Amino acid sequence: MNTILVVALVCANTVAAPDCTRETALDIVTAQAHSLQECLIQGPTVAAGSGRAADTNTYVKTRCEQRH
């Protein structure tokens, strides 16, 4: 069975959004989802739970990743 991960990448403001990846992120927060729709709904919640909302030097980019 395939697993879908909700991934919140915490990147520095100096990193452009297209360049914010697992390799450039300062922190990575993940959660498991059962469907793509669930992943899209959970994304903002995972981002908010990253604890970086008040940090003006970073931003959070969310994405859904499929694991095999």
C-alpha positions in Angstrom: 0.0 0.0 0.0 1.2 3.5 -0.8 1.7 6.0 1.9 1.1 9.7 1.5 3.1 12.1 3.7 2.3 15.6 4.6 5.6 17.4 4.5 6.2 20.9 6.0 9.5 22.3 5.0 10.7 25.2 7.2 13.0 27.4 5.1 14.9 30.6 5.7 13.4 33.7 4.1 16.6 34.0 2.1 15.7 30.7 0.2 13.3 31.3 -2.7 10.2 29.1 -2.6 11.1 27.0 -5.6 14.5 26.2 -3.9 12.9 25.2 -0.6 13.5 21.5 -0.6 14.3 18.7 1.9 17.9 19.5 1.3 17.7 23.3 2.0 15.1 23.2 4.8 16.1 24.2 8.3 13.5 21.7 9.7 11.2 19.1 8.3 7.9 18.1 9.9 5.9 15.1 8.5 2.6 13.5 9.1 0.9 10.5 7.5 -2.3 10.9 5.4 -4.6 8.3 3.9 -5.4 10.2 0.7 -4.2 13.1 -1.3 -7.3 15.1 -0.2 -6.5 14.4 3.4 -2.9 15.5 2.8 -4.1 18.8 1.3 -6.4 19.5 4.2 -3.7 18.5 6.8 -1.0 20.6 5.2 -1.9 23.9 6.9 -2.4 22.2 10.3 1.1 20.5 10.1 2.6 23.9 9.0 1.0 25.7 12.0 2.2 22.9 14.3 5.7 23.4 13.2 6.1 26.2 15.8 7.6 28.6 13.3 4.6 30.8 12.7 6.0 33.6 14.8 9.5 33.4 13.4 9.9 36.2 10.9 13.1 34.8 9.5 11.5 31.6 8.1 8.5 30.4 6.2 6.8 27.0 5.9 6.2 25.3 2.6 3.9 22.3 2.6 3.8 19.5 0.1 2.4 16.0 -0.3 4.8 13.1 -1.1 3.8 9.6 -2.1 5.9 6.8 -0.6 6.0 3.3 -2.1 
